[in-house]
Amino acid sequence: MEKEEEVAAASKAPGASADPPAPDSTEKQPAVPESTSPAAAPTAAAAAATAAQGAAPPAAAPHTARSVSSRSATSRGQSPHEQSPHDQPSHSAPSRSQTPNGGKPPKARNPIAQLLDFAGPRKALTYVGCALSAISMLVSFGPYICIWFVARDLIAVAPNWGAAANIAVYGWWALGFAVLSILLYFAGLMCTHLAAFRCASNMRKQTTEHLMRTSLGYFDTHASGALRRVVDGCAASTEGLLAHKLPDTAGSVAMILGMLVMFFVFDWRLGLACLAAVVISMLCMMKMMGGRGMDFMTKYQESLVRMNKTGTEYVRGIPVVKVFQQTVYSFKAFHDAIQDFTQLAQDYAVKWCQKPQALSLTFINGVVVFLVPTAILLAPGEQSLGAFLANFAFYTIFSAIIPTAMTRVMFISDAVQTSTDAMNRVNSVLAAPVIEAPAAPKVPAGNAIAFDDVSFTYEGAEEPALSHVSFEVPAGATVALVGPSGGGKTTAASLVPRFWDVSGGAVRLGGVDVREIDPHDLMGRVAFVFQANRLFKQSVLENVRAARPEATREEVLAALSAAQCDDIVEKLPQGIDTVVGADGVYLSGGEVQRLMLARAILKDAPVVVLDEATAFADPENEAKIQAAFGRLARGSGGEPRTVLMIAHRLSTVRNADLIVVLEHGRVAEQGTHDELLAKGGLYARMWADYEQAVAWRITSDTSGKTAAPVTVNASEGSECDGSAYSQERSASAYVSPQRRAEATHRGASDSEGGEA
């Protein structure tokens, strides 16, 4: 559920969730924003990694659009389908998001080149910044050269130091070179930071936009913690490479090349002594960073992702952990992830990096260890001892900048490894196939829904979730889906708004296959109210307005009133401007459900899909929710809407125009309540079980024993527990518009059984 809730939050609006998730239902539900169309969702939301397998629509319903069913279920399966090479996402992202090769990540490219693609036109600033950084490092040699001139002149006139000329001039030149080097370096950093910020921003936007266009099944197989790290963490890690490491590396390369030249300008023999230390240090670093070092870094990044993912799950489960007085050690997955990460970090630092890094630092910081013996050997044979001492002084001072250059090179190796791993994860997300709009979309002629021999199989499962399902929902009618848990009710409802694409047959809206309807048009025609709902840490006004951002304040208030939310608004400190989840303002599950109904009412879509939204509501909230259902089932002009509802409480569907019973992914039977009872099939048995469950109560006799359940006819209600029975009466308040007239003529027993 937490994966589904994350993508629901990303597709509706930015902001943190302000209420805890509802309990899991017995059947897995797709995570979508209730009554919110993609058009209303922010296109630049900053919301979270392997590529999903592509899937093409069946030949029975040819289309130009292709999409994917990408969900993993423990007890369901699907044979993978290949995505058409011509069906590429019409996305503004770089070419890696175009995945004509069946969803496989594109061929690996240099991570720096891929990052610069995200920077767009501003990638030129990266080149400018690197050039300025390189020039800055070369200019920084100026003060050292000035020091050499000073040393040469002083040694030449020793011990008459006052006779040395131009000492002050050399000092001013050194100061000028130092200031110019600093200015050039900061100018280069400004350029690279501008490019890095644009790159990180575009990466977050494009990965989020791509995730919003993937099938809902993708989020069942990819944990929200891992996706969040891809969207946010990977962008942050690559930002450091572009903003700091690249200009520093360009400067370091320029510095090393300049040092090689400087080594041999004044005295090549002393230069070779300095170069020997540099070469040995570089060999030690290459051993540390290459080979097994790269494997260690890959495992380190994978362990970090695993720890982030399990950490997110642990935080979400803290209420359960606290209730049972457990600790982090009892949460085995999180504990093991921390242990693995700690062990990898220790192994990398101690077992692999300790010796080569110690040697590298020793040699690079001990250049004088090579320089002094060389000078002692060469000094006796020098004709001009003063010039030799000046050269020795220069190399001694100049060797101080060698560790700086080598340290920067070492850090760039680490940054490239981190960025390569980050780009691989971003590529895997951008390679996930998306649900595309048809090339020539059609417009539905009405609001009737038809399932035409529909079959659907989740990816990776062996058995189909739906098999040859056929039924119709006439325009303006109410059809209920009932059946045992796992029978395919939520799956069938999810195919209407095209959360997934069918494996066989077709789902039609207004006589048009939903795959031939533009996704924005389709979403605009369907409103969703599911069990699991989430509010954003925003005002009530903005939460409801997510369904239709252009709605006025008065329209939002009218929708709230129609959804029986007047009492909620009245008790909030700032009314509809109150931020939910801030300053101790929280709502109950039933109150949140009513806000979701207000969102659906505000959308005013002609088709409504309801998943048993009263399953976790108290009797008072349930009565108000049922009253809101009645308003939701009618359009703004009073015309009946097409309603497809999933029911777990049978009392809520007895007045539906048609009841479809699903079992093991097939239609077991269908008809009205009375017709199905007369057949004596699965529905009749479920109704009998329901009546017995309603009548169950706990009593005590004089002997102190707890009584057994009392079985009565639920429609009579003579032996029912008062509170349970009252709740069932409120649960049955909804009556379909087409059967409302008939319901008013029913007898007293029908009224007692759950009719309004």
N, C-alpha and C positions, 0 to 999 in steps of 0.2 A: 504493500500500500504506500510506503513512503516514497517509492520511485514514482508511482502514479501521481502522488500529491505534488511532487516537485515539478513535474512537467505541467500539471494543471496550473500551478502558480506562475511558471514561466510564461505560459500562453495567455494569461489574463492581464496581469499588470505587475509592475515592479513592486517590491515591498515584501516584508517578512510576514509570514503567517501569524495571525493574531489569535488563533484558536487551535486547540489540539485536534488531531485527526479523529474522525469518527471510527468506531470499532469496525474491524473487517467484517464484511458480509460473508456468507457462506460461498458465494460465487464471486470470482474475481471480476472487478469492474474496471472499465477503462477510465483513465484519468483525463477528464476534459473539463474546461470551464463551463459551469452550468449557465446555459442561456447566453453564452458569449461566443460570438462568431470571430473567426480569424481577422476579419476586417476591423474588429474593435480592439484587437490585441496590439500592443506596441510592437513595431517592427524592429526596434533596436533594443529590445530588452536585454539586460545583461545577466542572465541566468546562469553538466554539467554533463572498453573503448576499442572495441574491435568492430570491424565493419559488418553490417548486417547483410544477409543474403538477399539478392533481388528476387522479385516475384512478378510475373506478368499475369494479366487477367486471362481467364479461360477463353478458349476459342468459341464457346457458346455465346459469348457477348463481346464481339470484336470492338476495339476502341483504338483511338490514337494515343490515349493516355495509358501510362503504365504506373504501377505502384507496387507496394510491398506489403506482405504480411510478415511481420517480424516480431513475433512473440514466442517466448519459450514457456511451455506449460509442463508441469511434471507428469501429467497423464494424458497429454494430447500431442499430436504430431502433424507435420506437414512436409511433403516432399518439396524441396526447394525448386523454384522456377528461375529461369534465367531472365534477366532484364534485357530488353531490346537495345541494341547498340545505338539506335537512333533516339532513344528516350533519355535525353540529357536534361538536367535541371536548368531551367531558365533563370539562373542565379547570377547575381552580380559579383559573386566571389571569384577568386582566382581559379584557374583551370583545374586545380585539384579537387574542387567540389563537383566538377562534372565527371561523373563516374559511368562511362559507357561500357565498362568492362565488368558488368555484373556486380557492382558494389565493391570491387577490390580496390585497395588503396593504389594510387598511381605510383609509378616507378620513383624510387627515392631520389631526391635531389639534394643539393647542398642546402643545409638548413638556413644558412645566411641568405641564399638566393630566395628561398621560400618566404622568409621573413620580410625581405625587401618587397616582395610582391604585395604583401598586406599593406605596406606603407603607401602604395600608390604613387601619385606624383611627388610625394615628399621623400621618396627614397633617394632623390638626387641630393637632398640635404645630408644624407648619410655619407655620401662620397665627399661632399664639401667638408663635413666635420672631420672625417678621417684624414683628409689632406691637410687641414689646418692643424690637426694634432701632430701629424708627421713633421710639418714645418716647425711647429713649436718645439719638438724634441731636438731638431737640428739646430735651431736657434739657441737652445739651452747649452750647446757646446761652447757658445761664445764666451761666457764667463771663465770657463776652464782655460781657453786659449789666452784670454787676457791675463790669467794667473801665470801662465807659462811665460808670457812676455815680461811680467813683473819679476818673476824669479830669475829669468835670464839677465835682465838689466841689473838687478841687485847683486847677483853673483859676480857679474863682470866688474863691478866697481868696489866689491868688498875689500876691506872693511869700511871704505868711505861711502856709507849708504846715502849720504846727502847728495852725492854727485849723480845719482841715478835720475835720469830725466824721464818725463812722460808717465810717471807713476800715477799721478792724479788722472791723467787722460785715460789710462787703462782702467782705472777704477770706475770712471763715468761710463766707459764703454761696457764694462761688465754689468753695471746697473741697468743700462739700457737694454742689453740682451736679455737679462732676467725678466724685466717688466714686459718686454715684447713677447717673450715665450709664454708668460702667464696669460696675457691678453689673448694670444692666438689659441691657447689651450681652452680657455673658457668660451671663446667664440665657437670652437669646434664642438664642445660639449653642448652648447645651446642648439646647434644644428642637429646633432644626433639625438638629443632629447625630443625635439619636435617630431622627428621621424619616428622615434620609438613610441611616443605617446599615440601618434596616429596609427602605427602598426598594431599596438595593443588594443586600441579602440576598435579598429576594423576586425581584428581577430575575434574579439568578444562578440561583436555584432553579427559577423558572418556565421560563426559557430552556433550562436543562439537562433538566428533566422533559419539556419539549416535544420536544427533540431526541431523547430516549430513546424517544419514541412515534412518531417519523417512520419512514418506510421506510428501509431500509439504502441504497437508491440515492441518497438525498439527500446522503449523505456522499461519494459519488463525484463529485458536481458542485460541492461546496463544500469548499475546502481547509481542513485542520485549523487552520492558522494564522489564517485569517480567522474561523473559528468560535470559536476560543479568544479572539480579541479581542472578538468580540461578547459572549460569555458573561462574560468577566472585564474586559476593557478598557473596554467601553461602560458597564458598571456603575460602574467607578471614575471615569470621566469625568463621569458625571451626578451622582455623589456630591458632587463639589465644588460643583456648581451649587446643590443643595439645602442643603448644610451651610454654605456661606459666601456664595456669590454672591447668593442670594435675600435673606437678612437684610441683607447689605450694600446691596443695591439698594433694599430697603424703607427703610433708613436714609438712603440717598442721596436718594431721592425726597422723603422727609420733610425732609431738610436743604435741598434745593433749594427746596421750597415755603416752608420757614421763612425761607430767605434772601430770597426774593421779598418776603415780608412785611417782613422786617427792612430791606430796601433802602429801603422807602418809609415806615418808621416815624419815623426820626430826621431824614433830609433826602432827599427824593425825588430831588433833582438829583444828589447824590453817588451815590445808589442807581442811577440810570440809567447813570452812568459805569461802575459795576461791572458792571451787567447787559450793557452792550455787549460787554465782554470775554467774558462767559459765552456770549452768543449766537454770537459769531464762533467761539469754540472748539468749541461744539456743532455748528455747521455743518461745520467741518472733520472732526470725528469721524464725522458722518453720511455724509459723502462717502467716508471711509475704510472704514466698516463696511458700507455699503449697496452696491447695484448690483454692480459688478465685484468689490468686496471680498467679497461673499457667494459669488460664483462661485469666487474664489480659495480661499476657505476650504473649499468643497466639494471642489475638486480636491486641496487639501492633505490632507483626510481620506482621500480615495480613494487617494492616493499613499502615505499612512501604512499603510493596510490592505495595499496591494500589497507594500510593503517588509516588513511583518510576515510575510506569507504566504511570500514568497520567502526571507526570513531563516530561517524554520522549516525549509524544504526544504534550505537550505544547511547548517544545523547538522546535520541528519540525514545529509547526504552528506559530512560532513567526513572520515570514514575513506577514502572514495574519493578525495577531493581530496588528502589527505596522501599516499596511496599513489602517486599520479601527480605529486606535487610541484607541485601547482597552487596558485593563490592565489585570493583573492576576485575578482580581475579576470578569472579564467578562468571564473567562474560567471556567465555573462552575464545571466541573469534577475535575480539578486540585485544585481549591479553596476549594471545599468540602473535597477533600482528605487531604489537609493541615489542615483544621479545625478539621476533625475527628482524625487525628494523634495528633494534639495539645491537643485535649480534652482527648484522651486516656492517653497521657503521664501525663497530669495534674491530672486526676482522679487516676491514679496508684500511682503517687508520693505523692499526698496530701490526697486523701480520703482513700487509702488503706495502704500505706507504712509509713505514717507520725508517727502514734502512736507506732506501734510495733518497728519501727526502732529507735525512740527516746528512748523507754524503753530499747531496746537491747544495745544501745550505752551507756546509763546511767549506767546500771548494769555492763557491761563488763569493762568500764573505771573507775568504782567506786568500785573495789574489796576491797579497803581499808575501804570502808564504812562498810563492813562485818568484815574485818580483825581487825580493831582497837577495836571495842566493844568486840570482842571475846578475844583479848589479855588482855584487861582491866579486864575482868571477870576471866581469868585464871591466871593472874600474881600473885595475893596474895597467891595462894596455891602452887606455884612452890618452890621446894627445892633448885634448882640451877637457880637463877635468871639470871646469866650470860649466861648460855646455852639457857634459854628461850628467852632472848633478841637477841641472835645470830640467833635463829630460826625465830623470828619475823622479824628481819632485812632481812633474806633470803627471806621469803615469800613476804615481802613488795617490794623488788627489783624484785623478780621473777614474781610478778603479772603484771609487765609492759609488758611482752611478751604475756600475755593472749589476749589482744585486737588484736594483730597482727594475731594470729592463727584464731580467730573467724572471723576477717574481710576477711581472705583468704577463709574460708569456705563459707561465704556469697557470695563472688564473684564467686566461683565455681558453686553455685546454679544458678546464673544468666547465666553463660557461658553454663551450661548444657541445660538450657531452650532454649537459643539462638541456640545452636548446634542441639538440637532435632528438632526444627522448620526447620533449614537449611537442615538437613538430610531428613526430610519428603519431602521437595521440590525437593531435588536432586533425591530421590527415585521416585517421580512422573514423573520426566523427563526420568530417566533411565527405567521406566516401559512403556514408550510410545513404541508401537510396531513398528518394522522397516520393510522396504521392503527388503526381503532376496533374495539372489541368488538361483537359482534352484540347486538341488543336482546333476543333470546331464544336464548341459547347452548345448543348441544346437547352431549351427552356421548358420545364415541366408544364403540362396542361392540366393543372389542378393539384390537389394535395393528397390524393389517394396513394396508399403504399401497397406494394405487391411483392411478395417473396415468390419467385418463380424457380422452383427446383434448386434451391440454394444449398450449396455445400461449402464448408469452410474448414480448413485444417491449420492449426497453429504450427509454425515452423519448429522442427525438431521433435514433434510428437508422432506417435504411430497411429492413433485413432483420430478420426475427424471430430471436431467440436459440433458441427452441424452436418447432417447428411440428408439431402433431397427434401429440404423443408419448403413447403408451399402453403401460403395463406394470404389473405387480403385484408387490408384495413381501408374500408371505404372512406371517402372524404367526409369529415365531420363526425365520424363514428369513433367509438372507444373500443379498442381491442386489448385484452389482457393476456400476458404470457405467464403461465404458471407451470409448476412442475418441481420435481425433486432438485436438490442442490446439484450443480454441475450438469444440469440438463441442457444448457445452452441458451438460457433466457437472455442474460446480459450480452452474450456474444451476438445473438440475433439482433437485439436492439442496437448494438454498436455498429452493425453493418449499414443501418439506415443513413447515418451521417457520414459514412465512409471512413470510420476510424480504421478499418481494415478493408481490404478488397476480397471479394468472394473467391473461392477456389473453383467453383462451378456454379452454373445458373446465373441469376441476376436479381438484384434488388432494384425495384423501380419506384420512382416518385413521380406522380402525375403522368404515368405511362412512359417515362424516360429512365433508362438505366442510370443509377447515381454516378457511375463512372463517366458518363457522357455529360454530366452537369458541371458547370464551373464550381470549384470548391467553395468560393466565396458566396456564390448564389445558393449553393446547397446549405451551407452553414447558416445563411441568413434566413432560410425557410424552416429551420429546425431549432427548437429550444430544448435544453437538457436539464433535468433535475435528478441528480443521483444521490445516493446515500452519503457518500464521502464528499464533504464540502469544506472549502477553505476560504477564510477571509484574509484580506491583506491588511497590513498594519497601516491602514489609511482610514479616512472618514467613512461613515456609513454611506454618505452621498456618493463618494467615489467607488465604493464597493458595489453598489447597486448600478451605478452609471457605467460600469465596465461592460454591461450588455449593449449599451448604446451611448457612446461617449458624447454625442451631440445632444442628448436629452436635456431638457431644461430642468430646473429645480422643481418646478410645479409638477412636471411629469414624473419625476422620481418620487415625490411625495404621494402622488396618486397611486403609483405602483406599490409603494409601501402600505398604503391604506388598504388597497385591494388584497394584499398578502397578509392582512391581519397583523400588521406591525406597528399599529398606532401606540400600543402600550409600551413597546420597546423604545420607540422614539421619545415618548414622554418621560421615561425614567433616565434617559441619557443626559449628562450635564449640559452638553452643547447641542442637543438634538441630533439632527442628521449630520452635523459637522463634527460630531465626536469621533475621535480616532479610536478604533477598536484595538484593544491590546495595549493602550497607553494609559498611564495614571490609574491603573487598577480597573480599567473598564474591560470586562469580559462578558461574553454571552454564552448561554447554554446551547446545547446541541439543537434543541427544538427552535430556539430563537435564531440561530444561524440558518437553520433550514428555511425558516420563513423569509429571511433576507434573500436566500437563494431563489425562492419562489417570486419575490419581488423583482429580482433580476430577470427571471424568465418572463414575467408579466410585462416588464418594461420593454423587453425585446419584441414582443407582439408577433411572434412567429406563427405561421399557420399550422405547423406540425409540432407536437409536444411529445417528448419521450420521457417517461417517468419510471425511475427505479424506486422500489418501495421506500419512500422517503420518510415514512412514519415509524420505521422499525425501532428507532432508538429514542422516540419522543415520549414524554410523559402525557397522561390523558389530557391535561389542559392544552398543552402545545399541540397535541395531535388533533384535537377538535378544531383548533384554529388553522392548522395545516390543511385539514380536509376542506374547510371553508375556502381557503385560498386555492385549493385544487379546483373547486367548482368555478372560481373566477378565472383561473388559468385555462380551463377547458373551453372558455368562450373568448372570442376575439374582441377587439375594442369596440366593434359595432354590434356585439351580441351574437354573432354567428358562431356556430360550434366549430371547434378546432378538431383536427385529426389527432387522436391520442393513442399512443402505443405505451402501455404501462406494464411494468414487471411487478408481480405481486408475490409476496411471501405470506401475507395474511389473506386468506381466501375471502374474508368478509368484505374486503375492499373491492372485490371484482364481481360480486354476484349480480350486479346490475349492469355489467358491461354488455355491449352489443354482441361481442363474440369473445369466447375464451379459448385460447390455444394452449393445449397441454403438451409440453416438451419433455421428453425422456430420452436420455442417452443421445441427444442431438437429433432426434427425430420427432415428428408430430405424432403423438400417441392418439390424440383425439381432439376435436374442436366442436364448439357449439355454444349455446347459451347455458346459463347455470342450470336451469330446469332440464334441458335436454341432456346435459352431461350426467346429472344425477339419475335420470331415467335409464341411461345406458349401463350404469353400474360398473364403470371402468375405473381407471386410475384416479380420475377427478373425484368420483364418488367415494373412493377409499380415502383420498386426501381430505375430503370434506368431513368424513366420519372421524378421522383422526383429529381434525381441527376442532370439531364439536366437543370431543372428549378433552382436548387440551384446554379449551375455554372453561369447561366445567370443573377443572381440577382445583382443589383447595385443600388447605391444611386445617384440621379441626382437632379438638382434644375431647376425650370422653372422661368420665369420672375416675376411671382407673389410671389416668395419667398417660395413657398411650396416645401416640399421634395417629390420627385417623388416616385411612387410605383415600385416594382420590374418589370423588363422587361423580359418576357419569350420568349426564342428563342430555336432553336435546337442547342445543344452544339456542334454537329459535324460541323455545318456551321460556328458558331463563329462570325456571322456578327454583333450581337449586344452585344457581351460579353465585360465586362470590361477588359481592357488590362492586368492589373496585375494579376487578378484572372485567366484569360484565360491562361496567360503565365505559371502560377503555375500549372494549370491542364495539360498543355502540358508536362511540365517537369515531372509531376507525372506519366505520362503514358509511360515513356521512356522504361520501362522494357518489353521485349517480350520473351516468352518462347523459348528455343532453337529449339524445334520441329516445332514451327510456324514462326520462323524467315524468312524462305524462302518464306512462304506464305505471310507474312506481307509486304515483299518488292514489291509485285505485287498489293497491294491494291490501291484504287483510292485516289484522293486528299482529299475527304471527310474523309476517314479513317485516313489519316495522320493528318488532322486537329483535328480529334476526340481524338487523343491521342496515335498515334503509332510512334515508333522511326524508 
